[in-house]
Amino acid sequence: MSKPKTERWTSLDQFRGYAVCGMIVVNFLGNYACCPRILRHTNDYCSYADTIMPNFLFAVGLAIAIVWNRIAADDLAGKRRIQGKLIKRSIALMIVALLIYFPWGQEDLRTKILKTDFWFAIWKRDWFQTLTHIAWTTLWIVPILPSRWPIRIAWIAGGALTHAALSELVYFRWVHANPGAIDGGPLGFLTWSIPATVGLWAGQQWNQLSPTKWFVISCALMAVGYLLSCPTRMYDRSRPATESSQKLASSPALSGIQDIASGKRSSWAEPPFVPPPTWEHRAWNYWMMSQKAGTLSYLIFSAGFSLTLFLLFDGLIKQFHIDIGIFRSFGRNAITCYAIHGFLIDGIGGFLRKDSAAWSVVLALVALMAALYAIARILEANKIFIRL
């Protein structure tokens, strides 16, 4: 247990608390027919819902940087100690994730637990959600923490390119095959490391650059992510597809690049938050912004978007001394809120139908948020801050 002390921690708590609030909203509303598409995970473009998880990875990198900055450059023993703690915490987080994500409530659990395909689904889908991705991404970053930035960038870029190559060969289709993977699947850490590394960089260099420069950097990252999404237009169909087997492109990454290299004209892709044509009119591919596939365009754009949001909250704290209570309480006990919110969603959702009226769904969301805030506030009042 620990208590945030620095101004940077306050900004991080606000940012992380916002991410928790956003997570609750999209995870709850996404269960009901009245939820607009922008608040859903539809796997074919970057909706608002898809911007939430990268915030957590960005926050992880930022938190690592804040701790790492306290160690002197020549303190090798101190650096190894932090690396060891990060490894232990990542393993603990994976265990907690398995307990949270395991499908305990299934009626035929005793029968399924002896079957190989059950455990395959756990590994491919259920276990590899937010907490497990955070753990694996942290483990992927830990070895390069003592290294200089050129080596760090080469490490992350190499992993991202490996992800793209494997997606072209088999991984993109495997992720979408039944049972479908979540948030990039077991190899998702190769690209989730992008927002985490941007957070690490921001945490280590924050005071070296002005807010204006950080804003320019965040816009540049978002622009790069968008430009990388433009090859998705190479997968537009001249005739609508008629069979679901045609949903995924046969060459999800390479053919789009080959078309551009051969001189085929590429049009601008739809910007983030604007839905693209359906798969009947455009085959799903690696260049579209997809949280499910963990694509490069999505993670680079989201890294820039997360940086912009953190810049906003940092400015509110430093310039205007605005400290939003619910964000602070959620941010200081983010892991607790995450662990509890799913159970509260199931409990409160039991009083609603999938086609419930919008007003009743919103009222239930308010009740959910109030219940979770009460729990977080009680923990905060008693100076209990649970972090892995």
N, C-alpha and C positions, 0 to 999 in steps of 0.2 A: 504494500500500500504506500502511496506517496501523495504529496500535495504540490500542485504547481506553484512556482514561486516567481518566475520571471515573466516579463511582459510578453515575450515570445510564446511562453506556455499559454498565456491568456488568449492570444490570437489563435493558437492552435486549438484550444478548447472550444472557442467560438466556431471555428471552421469545422471541427470534428462534430460538434453538436448539431450544426446545420446539416451535415451529412447524415447523422442519425435521424433527424426529423424528415429529411427527404426520403430516406430508406423506409421509414414507417408509412409515409404517405403512399409511395408507389407500391410497396408490398401489400398494403391493405386494399387500396382502391383497385389494384389490378385483378382482384378476384371477382369483380362485379361488372355487369354489362354496361352500366352507366359510365364507366371509366373512359375518358377520352384516350385516343391512341397515343398522344404525346406523353402520357403517364404510364404507358405499358412497355414491356420488353417484347418487341415484335421481331427482333433478330435480323432485320434487313436495313436498318438505318439507325442513326444516333438520335434517340428520343431523349426527353428530359430524364426519364427513368434510367437511361443508360449512362448518365453523367454522374450518378451517385456513387457507385462502387469505386471508380477511379479516385474519388476524393479520399477514400480510406487508404488506398495505396500511397497517394501523395502524402497523406498525414503520417504514414509509417516512415517514409523516407525523411520527412521533416523531423520527426521525433528522434530518429537515429542520429541525425546530424546534430541536434541540440545536445545530446549526450556525448557524441563523439568530439564535439568542440571543446568539451571540458578537459580532455586529455591532451597533455603537452605533446608536441610533435615527436620528441625523442623518447617518450614513455612507452616503450614496446610492451612492457608487462601490463600496463593499463589498457592498451589497445587489445591485447589478447584476452584480457579479462572481460572486456565489453563484448568481443566476438563470442566468447564462451557463453555469456549470459543471453545473447541474442539467439544462439543455437538452442540453448535449453528452453527459452521461452517459445521458440518456434515449434519445438517438439511438443511442449505442453499445449500450445494452441491447436495443434493437429489432433491431440487426444480430446480436447474439449469440443472441437468441431465434430469429431466422430460421434460423440455423445449427443450433441445437439441435432445433428443431421440424420442420425440413424432413425429409420422408420418404425419407432417403437409401437405406434398405435395400430399397426396392421393386424387384422383379425387372424390371418393365416401365417403369422410370423414364425411359428414353430415349424411349420412345413417348409417355408421358404428358406429358413436359415441354413438348411442342410444342402441347398442347391448352389452350384457354382455360378449360375447366371445371376443369382441374387447378389452375391458378393461382387460380381463384375459390375453390376449396376450401381452398387454402393461406391465402388472405386471410381468408376467413370463419371457418375452423375451426382449422387447424393453427397458424397464426402467432399468433392472438389467444388465447394462454394466459397463464399467470401473469406471466412476465417482460414480455411486451408490454403487458399490462394495467397493470403497475406503471409502465412507461415512459409510456404515454399518460395515466395518472392524474396522474403527476408534472407532465407538460406542462400539464395542465388546471389544476393548482394554482399553478404558477409565476407566472402574471400577477397573482394576487391576494396574493402574499406580502407586498408592501409596504403593503397596504391594511389598514384597521381591520376588526375582527371583524364589524360589521354588513354591510359590503360583502362580506366573505368568505362569510358565511352566505347572503346574497342570491344570490351567484354559484353556490354549491353547490346551494341550493334550486332555483334556476332551472334548472340542469342536470338535477336529479332530476325535476322536474315535466315538463321536455321529454322525458325518457326515458319517463315514464308516458304522456304524450300520444302519442308516436310508437309506443309499444307497443300502445296502443288502436287506432291507425290501421292499422298494418301490421307493426311491428317484432316483436311477440311471436310472431306466426305465422311471420315470416321466420326468426327465431332457431331455431324448432323444425323448419323445413322442411329437407329433405335437400339438402346435407350439413348436419347440425345444428351450430349454433355452440357454442362452449365458453365458459363463465364470462361470459355476457352479450354475447358477440360484439363487433364493432367499436365499438359505442356503449356498451359496458360501463363505460367510464371515467366516464360521467355519474353512475353510482351507486356505483362502486367508490371514488369520491372521498369518500364519506361516512365509511367507517372511516379513510381517510387524513387527512381533516380533523379527525376526533376525535383521532387521534394527534397531529396538529399542535397542536391546542388543548391537549391534555394535556402535551405537551412544553414549551409556552410558559407554562403556568399551574401546573405541577405543585407547586411549592413554595408557591403562594398558597393552596392548599386542603388541608385535612387528609385523611388516608386515609378517614375516615368519610364526608366529603362526596363524595370521588371515588367511593366505593362506592355512595352514594345516586344519583349521576349515572349510573353504569353501570347500576344497576337501572332507573332511569327510562328510559334508552335501550332496554333490553331490553323493558320494558313497552310503550313506544310501538311498537316493532317488532311485538310480539305483537298489540297492538290493531289495527294496520294489516293484520294477516293475517286478522282476523275476517271481513271481507267475503267471504272465500273460501267461507263457508257459503252465500252467495247463489247459488252455482253447484252446489249439491247437486241431483241429479237425482231426480225422482219415480219415473222408470223407468230401469233400467240401460241404458246405451248399448250398441249391438250392433256398431257399425262403427268402425274405427280413425279414420275421418275426423271422428268426433265427439269426439275426444280433447280438442281445444282449444275453448275457448269462442269463440263468434262475436264477442262484445264482451268481451274479457278484462279490461278495467278499468272502463269506464263503466257497464255494465249493473248491476254489483254496487253501485255508488254510487247509481244511480238507484233500485234496489230499496229500499235503506235510506232514501233521501230520500222515497220514496213511502209510507213507513210500514211496509214489510214487516219483520217481526221477524227480527233476526239472532241466531243462537246463537253461543256461544263456539267459536272454532276450537280444534283440537288444539294443545297447547303444542309448542314446539320439541322435537325428539328423539322425538316420538310420531308414528308414521306415520298419514297420513290415509287415507280410503277410496280405492280405485283409481279411475282415470279413468272407468271404466264407471259409477261412482256419483257422481262429482263432476268436472265439466269442469275441465281445467287452466286457470288464470286468472292475472292479474297480481298478485292479492293474496296468493296462496300464497307461502311462503318458498321461492324457487327460485334456486339458484346459476346454473343454466343461463340463466335469463331475466334475472338480475341485478335482481330485484325490490326495491322500496323496503323492504318489511317485512323481508326477509331481511338487507339491508345495514344497516339501522338496528339490528336485534336483534344482528347480528354485531359491529357497532361497540361496543355496550355489553358484549358478551361478551368481546371482545378487551381492552377497558379493565379489566374485572374480572380477567382473567388477568395483565395487566401489573401491576396493583395487587398481586396475590398475589406475583409474582416480585420486585417492588420491596420488598415487606415482608420477604420471606425474606432478601434481601440486607442491608437496612438494620437490621432488628430482630434477626435470628438469624444473620447472616453465613453463610448457606447458599449456596454456589456450586456448582451441580451440574456436574461436569466435562464430561459429554457435551453438555449444553446450551451450555456456554461454548465448546467447540471447534466445534460446529456453528454457533453464533451468530456467531462471529468470521469464519467463512468460509462464510456461508450461500449466496452465489452459486456458489461452487465445489461445495458439496454438492449444490445443486440441479442444476447442469450434469452432474454425474457420476451421480447416483442413478438416472436413467432407464436409462443403459447397464448399470449393475449389476443393476437389476431384470430387464432383458432377458437378461443373461448367466446369472444365478442361476435365473431362471424357466425357462430352457431345460431344466433338469433335472426340472421338475415338469409335471404335467398339470393341466388346469382342475379336474378332480374329485379332485385329490390329497387324501390324508388331512390332517386339520387339524394333526396333530403334525408332519408333514413340512413343511407350509407355515410353521408357526411356527418350526421349526428353520431353515428357509431365511431367514426374516425376521431371525432373530438373526444369522445369518452375514452377511447384507446390512448390517445395522446395524454389526456389528463391523468389516467391511471399510471402510465409509465413515468410521467413527470413527477408524480407524487412519490414514487419509489426512488427515483434519482435524487429528488430533493431531500428525502429523508437520509439517504446515504451521504449526501453532501453536508447536510447539517451536522451529522455525526462524524464528519471528517473521515469518511470511509471512501477511499478511491482505489478501486480494484483494477489493476492493470497486469496483463501477462507480459 
